[in-house]
Amino acid sequence: MFRNRPVEFCITCLLCVVLVGFVVFFIWWVRCKGTTLTVSSERTRLRRGILSKSITEVWHQDVRNVQLKQTLFQRLFGVGMIGISSAGQSGVEISVSGIPDPEVIKSLIDTHRMRRA
């Protein structure tokens, strides 16, 4: 959580003095634990939720664009955002931030994408 959003993390730590920060940390932690990005040889799958569940899949043969975004702090801490869009949709279908080593994930998706082309 710190590596992805260091400024927000520090502000939330300060809010813990008035007990509001603990609630924010708990909600933030549940969201982080409930998000899973899986890259297989055939598809990329994003699963969100602990109590409720949302799954988005993009088959590598349909991937049109893979985005990688990193702020300065995210680059320093080795995390970033990955966005994947396919030929079937007009926008980004999978978007997840806080991914460790996003360049490795992007190259892995690109490798599987090139095999399918």
PyMOL commands that place a pseudoatom at each C-alpha (Angstrom):
pseudoatom trace, name=CA, resn=MET, resi=1, chain=A, elem=C, hetatm=0, pos=[0.000, 0.000, 0.000]
pseudoatom trace, name=CA, resn=PHE, resi=2, chain=A, elem=C, hetatm=0, pos=[2.861, 2.366, 0.775]
pseudoatom trace, name=CA, resn=ARG, resi=3, chain=A, elem=C, hetatm=0, pos=[4.718, 1.622, -2.451]
pseudoatom trace, name=CA, resn=ASN, resi=4, chain=A, elem=C, hetatm=0, pos=[1.652, 2.300, -4.602]
pseudoatom trace, name=CA, resn=ARG, resi=5, chain=A, elem=C, hetatm=0, pos=[0.469, 5.523, -2.914]
pseudoatom trace, name=CA, resn=PRO, resi=6, chain=A, elem=C, hetatm=0, pos=[3.080, 6.839, -0.457]
pseudoatom trace, name=CA, resn=VAL, resi=7, chain=A, elem=C, hetatm=0, pos=[1.531, 10.287, 0.066]
pseudoatom trace, name=CA, resn=GLU, resi=8, chain=A, elem=C, hetatm=0, pos=[-1.944, 8.888, 0.777]
pseudoatom trace, name=CA, resn=PHE, resi=9, chain=A, elem=C, hetatm=0, pos=[-0.379, 6.293, 3.068]
pseudoatom trace, name=CA, resn=CYS, resi=10, chain=A, elem=C, hetatm=0, pos=[1.361, 8.979, 5.145]
pseudoatom trace, name=CA, resn=ILE, resi=11, chain=A, elem=C, hetatm=0, pos=[-1.818, 11.062, 5.364]
pseudoatom trace, name=CA, resn=THR, resi=12, chain=A, elem=C, hetatm=0, pos=[-3.774, 8.006, 6.497]
pseudoatom trace, name=CA, resn=CYS, resi=13, chain=A, elem=C, hetatm=0, pos=[-1.129, 7.296, 9.147]
pseudoatom trace, name=CA, resn=LEU, resi=14, chain=A, elem=C, hetatm=0, pos=[-1.606, 10.814, 10.466]
pseudoatom trace, name=CA, resn=LEU, resi=15, chain=A, elem=C, hetatm=0, pos=[-5.379, 10.287, 10.520]
pseudoatom trace, name=CA, resn=CYS, resi=16, chain=A, elem=C, hetatm=0, pos=[-4.874, 7.235, 12.737]
pseudoatom trace, name=CA, resn=VAL, resi=17, chain=A, elem=C, hetatm=0, pos=[-4.303, 9.698, 15.587]
pseudoatom trace, name=CA, resn=VAL, resi=18, chain=A, elem=C, hetatm=0, pos=[-8.006, 10.588, 15.401]
pseudoatom trace, name=CA, resn=LEU, resi=19, chain=A, elem=C, hetatm=0, pos=[-9.012, 6.947, 14.678]
pseudoatom trace, name=CA, resn=VAL, resi=20, chain=A, elem=C, hetatm=0, pos=[-10.363, 7.760, 11.187]
pseudoatom trace, name=CA, resn=GLY, resi=21, chain=A, elem=C, hetatm=0, pos=[-7.203, 6.389, 9.602]
pseudoatom trace, name=CA, resn=PHE, resi=22, chain=A, elem=C, hetatm=0, pos=[-7.834, 2.880, 10.938]
pseudoatom trace, name=CA, resn=VAL, resi=23, chain=A, elem=C, hetatm=0, pos=[-11.130, 2.681, 9.043]
pseudoatom trace, name=CA, resn=VAL, resi=24, chain=A, elem=C, hetatm=0, pos=[-9.466, 3.977, 5.867]
pseudoatom trace, name=CA, resn=PHE, resi=25, chain=A, elem=C, hetatm=0, pos=[-6.613, 1.478, 6.265]
pseudoatom trace, name=CA, resn=PHE, resi=26, chain=A, elem=C, hetatm=0, pos=[-9.035, -1.404, 6.776]
pseudoatom trace, name=CA, resn=ILE, resi=27, chain=A, elem=C, hetatm=0, pos=[-11.069, -0.548, 3.647]
pseudoatom trace, name=CA, resn=TRP, resi=28, chain=A, elem=C, hetatm=0, pos=[-7.863, -0.034, 1.646]
pseudoatom trace, name=CA, resn=TRP, resi=29, chain=A, elem=C, hetatm=0, pos=[-6.426, -3.351, 2.886]
pseudoatom trace, name=CA, resn=VAL, resi=30, chain=A, elem=C, hetatm=0, pos=[-9.624, -5.264, 2.013]
pseudoatom trace, name=CA, resn=ARG, resi=31, chain=A, elem=C, hetatm=0, pos=[-9.580, -3.814, -1.514]
pseudoatom trace, name=CA, resn=CYS, resi=32, chain=A, elem=C, hetatm=0, pos=[-5.911, -4.759, -1.962]
pseudoatom trace, name=CA, resn=LYS, resi=33, chain=A, elem=C, hetatm=0, pos=[-6.433, -8.310, -0.701]
pseudoatom trace, name=CA, resn=GLY, resi=34, chain=A, elem=C, hetatm=0, pos=[-9.507, -8.736, -2.874]
pseudoatom trace, name=CA, resn=THR, resi=35, chain=A, elem=C, hetatm=0, pos=[-7.741, -7.894, -6.157]
pseudoatom trace, name=CA, resn=THR, resi=36, chain=A, elem=C, hetatm=0, pos=[-5.871, -10.562, -8.116]
pseudoatom trace, name=CA, resn=LEU, resi=37, chain=A, elem=C, hetatm=0, pos=[-4.326, -10.260, -11.581]
pseudoatom trace, name=CA, resn=THR, resi=38, chain=A, elem=C, hetatm=0, pos=[-3.489, -13.577, -13.237]
pseudoatom trace, name=CA, resn=VAL, resi=39, chain=A, elem=C, hetatm=0, pos=[-1.561, -13.867, -16.504]
pseudoatom trace, name=CA, resn=SER, resi=40, chain=A, elem=C, hetatm=0, pos=[-1.637, -17.291, -18.134]
pseudoatom trace, name=CA, resn=SER, resi=41, chain=A, elem=C, hetatm=0, pos=[-0.460, -18.400, -21.552]
pseudoatom trace, name=CA, resn=GLU, resi=42, chain=A, elem=C, hetatm=0, pos=[-3.950, -17.864, -23.000]
pseudoatom trace, name=CA, resn=ARG, resi=43, chain=A, elem=C, hetatm=0, pos=[-5.519, -14.952, -21.114]
pseudoatom trace, name=CA, resn=THR, resi=44, chain=A, elem=C, hetatm=0, pos=[-5.192, -12.231, -18.500]
pseudoatom trace, name=CA, resn=ARG, resi=45, chain=A, elem=C, hetatm=0, pos=[-7.761, -12.320, -15.723]
pseudoatom trace, name=CA, resn=LEU, resi=46, chain=A, elem=C, hetatm=0, pos=[-8.622, -9.660, -13.124]
pseudoatom trace, name=CA, resn=ARG, resi=47, chain=A, elem=C, hetatm=0, pos=[-10.610, -10.805, -10.095]
pseudoatom trace, name=CA, resn=ARG, resi=48, chain=A, elem=C, hetatm=0, pos=[-11.936, -8.247, -7.619]
pseudoatom trace, name=CA, resn=GLY, resi=49, chain=A, elem=C, hetatm=0, pos=[-13.901, -8.695, -4.431]
pseudoatom trace, name=CA, resn=ILE, resi=50, chain=A, elem=C, hetatm=0, pos=[-13.987, -10.761, -1.297]
pseudoatom trace, name=CA, resn=LEU, resi=51, chain=A, elem=C, hetatm=0, pos=[-17.686, -10.916, -0.448]
pseudoatom trace, name=CA, resn=SER, resi=52, chain=A, elem=C, hetatm=0, pos=[-18.906, -10.060, -3.940]
pseudoatom trace, name=CA, resn=LYS, resi=53, chain=A, elem=C, hetatm=0, pos=[-16.947, -11.054, -7.002]
pseudoatom trace, name=CA, resn=SER, resi=54, chain=A, elem=C, hetatm=0, pos=[-16.168, -9.453, -10.359]
pseudoatom trace, name=CA, resn=ILE, resi=55, chain=A, elem=C, hetatm=0, pos=[-14.042, -11.198, -12.983]
pseudoatom trace, name=CA, resn=THR, resi=56, chain=A, elem=C, hetatm=0, pos=[-12.796, -9.660, -16.228]
pseudoatom trace, name=CA, resn=GLU, resi=57, chain=A, elem=C, hetatm=0, pos=[-10.866, -11.731, -18.755]
pseudoatom trace, name=CA, resn=VAL, resi=58, chain=A, elem=C, hetatm=0, pos=[-9.069, -10.710, -21.915]
pseudoatom trace, name=CA, resn=TRP, resi=59, chain=A, elem=C, hetatm=0, pos=[-7.797, -13.406, -24.237]
pseudoatom trace, name=CA, resn=HIS, resi=60, chain=A, elem=C, hetatm=0, pos=[-4.290, -12.692, -25.494]
pseudoatom trace, name=CA, resn=GLN, resi=61, chain=A, elem=C, hetatm=0, pos=[-5.309, -13.261, -29.105]
pseudoatom trace, name=CA, resn=ASP, resi=62, chain=A, elem=C, hetatm=0, pos=[-7.715, -10.294, -28.727]
pseudoatom trace, name=CA, resn=VAL, resi=63, chain=A, elem=C, hetatm=0, pos=[-5.355, -7.856, -26.956]
pseudoatom trace, name=CA, resn=ARG, resi=64, chain=A, elem=C, hetatm=0, pos=[-5.067, -4.612, -28.880]
pseudoatom trace, name=CA, resn=ASN, resi=65, chain=A, elem=C, hetatm=0, pos=[-3.172, -2.455, -26.391]
pseudoatom trace, name=CA, resn=VAL, resi=66, chain=A, elem=C, hetatm=0, pos=[-1.252, -2.844, -23.124]
pseudoatom trace, name=CA, resn=GLN, resi=67, chain=A, elem=C, hetatm=0, pos=[-0.708, 0.334, -21.113]
pseudoatom trace, name=CA, resn=LEU, resi=68, chain=A, elem=C, hetatm=0, pos=[1.844, 0.843, -18.383]
pseudoatom trace, name=CA, resn=LYS, resi=69, chain=A, elem=C, hetatm=0, pos=[1.702, 3.969, -16.205]
pseudoatom trace, name=CA, resn=GLN, resi=70, chain=A, elem=C, hetatm=0, pos=[3.987, 4.903, -13.328]
pseudoatom trace, name=CA, resn=THR, resi=71, chain=A, elem=C, hetatm=0, pos=[4.275, 8.087, -11.306]
pseudoatom trace, name=CA, resn=LEU, resi=72, chain=A, elem=C, hetatm=0, pos=[7.664, 9.181, -10.017]
pseudoatom trace, name=CA, resn=PHE, resi=73, chain=A, elem=C, hetatm=0, pos=[7.088, 7.593, -6.616]
pseudoatom trace, name=CA, resn=GLN, resi=74, chain=A, elem=C, hetatm=0, pos=[5.756, 4.411, -8.193]
pseudoatom trace, name=CA, resn=ARG, resi=75, chain=A, elem=C, hetatm=0, pos=[8.905, 4.138, -10.319]
pseudoatom trace, name=CA, resn=LEU, resi=76, chain=A, elem=C, hetatm=0, pos=[11.068, 4.609, -7.234]
pseudoatom trace, name=CA, resn=PHE, resi=77, chain=A, elem=C, hetatm=0, pos=[9.199, 1.844, -5.399]
pseudoatom trace, name=CA, resn=GLY, resi=78, chain=A, elem=C, hetatm=0, pos=[8.887, -0.513, -8.385]
pseudoatom trace, name=CA, resn=VAL, resi=79, chain=A, elem=C, hetatm=0, pos=[5.096, -0.543, -8.791]
pseudoatom trace, name=CA, resn=GLY, resi=80, chain=A, elem=C, hetatm=0, pos=[2.723, 0.791, -11.427]
pseudoatom trace, name=CA, resn=MET, resi=81, chain=A, elem=C, hetatm=0, pos=[-0.576, 0.528, -13.279]
pseudoatom trace, name=CA, resn=ILE, resi=82, chain=A, elem=C, hetatm=0, pos=[-1.367, -1.928, -16.066]
pseudoatom trace, name=CA, resn=GLY, resi=83, chain=A, elem=C, hetatm=0, pos=[-4.231, -1.357, -18.500]
pseudoatom trace, name=CA, resn=ILE, resi=84, chain=A, elem=C, hetatm=0, pos=[-5.308, -3.864, -21.150]
pseudoatom trace, name=CA, resn=SER, resi=85, chain=A, elem=C, hetatm=0, pos=[-7.742, -3.218, -23.987]
pseudoatom trace, name=CA, resn=SER, resi=86, chain=A, elem=C, hetatm=0, pos=[-8.978, -5.699, -26.549]
pseudoatom trace, name=CA, resn=ALA, resi=87, chain=A, elem=C, hetatm=0, pos=[-10.356, -5.549, -30.046]
pseudoatom trace, name=CA, resn=GLY, resi=88, chain=A, elem=C, hetatm=0, pos=[-13.857, -6.247, -28.708]
pseudoatom trace, name=CA, resn=GLN, resi=89, chain=A, elem=C, hetatm=0, pos=[-14.161, -3.096, -26.557]
pseudoatom trace, name=CA, resn=SER, resi=90, chain=A, elem=C, hetatm=0, pos=[-13.520, 0.592, -27.146]
pseudoatom trace, name=CA, resn=GLY, resi=91, chain=A, elem=C, hetatm=0, pos=[-11.859, 1.330, -23.785]
pseudoatom trace, name=CA, resn=VAL, resi=92, chain=A, elem=C, hetatm=0, pos=[-9.575, -0.306, -21.267]
pseudoatom trace, name=CA, resn=GLU, resi=93, chain=A, elem=C, hetatm=0, pos=[-11.110, -3.550, -20.020]
pseudoatom trace, name=CA, resn=ILE, resi=94, chain=A, elem=C, hetatm=0, pos=[-8.595, -4.407, -17.308]
pseudoatom trace, name=CA, resn=SER, resi=95, chain=A, elem=C, hetatm=0, pos=[-7.019, -1.655, -15.248]
pseudoatom trace, name=CA, resn=VAL, resi=96, chain=A, elem=C, hetatm=0, pos=[-5.225, -2.352, -11.983]
pseudoatom trace, name=CA, resn=SER, resi=97, chain=A, elem=C, hetatm=0, pos=[-2.711, -0.285, -10.032]
pseudoatom trace, name=CA, resn=GLY, resi=98, chain=A, elem=C, hetatm=0, pos=[-0.164, -1.256, -7.426]
pseudoatom trace, name=CA, resn=ILE, resi=99, chain=A, elem=C, hetatm=0, pos=[1.295, -4.045, -9.547]
pseudoatom trace, name=CA, resn=PRO, resi=100, chain=A, elem=C, hetatm=0, pos=[4.880, -4.913, -8.554]
pseudoatom trace, name=CA, resn=ASP, resi=101, chain=A, elem=C, hetatm=0, pos=[7.309, -4.926, -11.497]
pseudoatom trace, name=CA, resn=PRO, resi=102, chain=A, elem=C, hetatm=0, pos=[4.749, -3.785, -14.105]
pseudoatom trace, name=CA, resn=GLU, resi=103, chain=A, elem=C, hetatm=0, pos=[7.306, -3.908, -16.931]
pseudoatom trace, name=CA, resn=VAL, resi=104, chain=A, elem=C, hetatm=0, pos=[7.752, -7.650, -16.347]
pseudoatom trace, name=CA, resn=ILE, resi=105, chain=A, elem=C, hetatm=0, pos=[3.969, -8.162, -16.443]
pseudoatom trace, name=CA, resn=LYS, resi=106, chain=A, elem=C, hetatm=0, pos=[3.683, -6.112, -19.649]
pseudoatom trace, name=CA, resn=SER, resi=107, chain=A, elem=C, hetatm=0, pos=[6.470, -8.060, -21.355]
pseudoatom trace, name=CA, resn=LEU, resi=108, chain=A, elem=C, hetatm=0, pos=[4.871, -11.347, -20.249]
pseudoatom trace, name=CA, resn=ILE, resi=109, chain=A, elem=C, hetatm=0, pos=[1.537, -10.309, -21.781]
pseudoatom trace, name=CA, resn=ASP, resi=110, chain=A, elem=C, hetatm=0, pos=[3.298, -9.120, -24.946]
pseudoatom trace, name=CA, resn=THR, resi=111, chain=A, elem=C, hetatm=0, pos=[5.173, -12.432, -25.229]
pseudoatom trace, name=CA, resn=HIS, resi=112, chain=A, elem=C, hetatm=0, pos=[1.967, -14.468, -25.024]
pseudoatom trace, name=CA, resn=ARG, resi=113, chain=A, elem=C, hetatm=0, pos=[0.229, -12.028, -27.360]
pseudoatom trace, name=CA, resn=MET, resi=114, chain=A, elem=C, hetatm=0, pos=[2.922, -12.416, -30.030]
pseudoatom trace, name=CA, resn=ARG, resi=115, chain=A, elem=C, hetatm=0, pos=[2.697, -16.210, -29.860]
pseudoatom trace, name=CA, resn=ARG, resi=116, chain=A, elem=C, hetatm=0, pos=[-1.006, -16.034, -30.679]
pseudoatom trace, name=CA, resn=ALA, resi=117, chain=A, elem=C, hetatm=0, pos=[-0.608, -13.645, -33.630]
for i in range(1, 117): cmd.bond("trace and resi %d" % i, "trace and resi %d" % (i + 1))
show_as sticks, trace
zoom trace
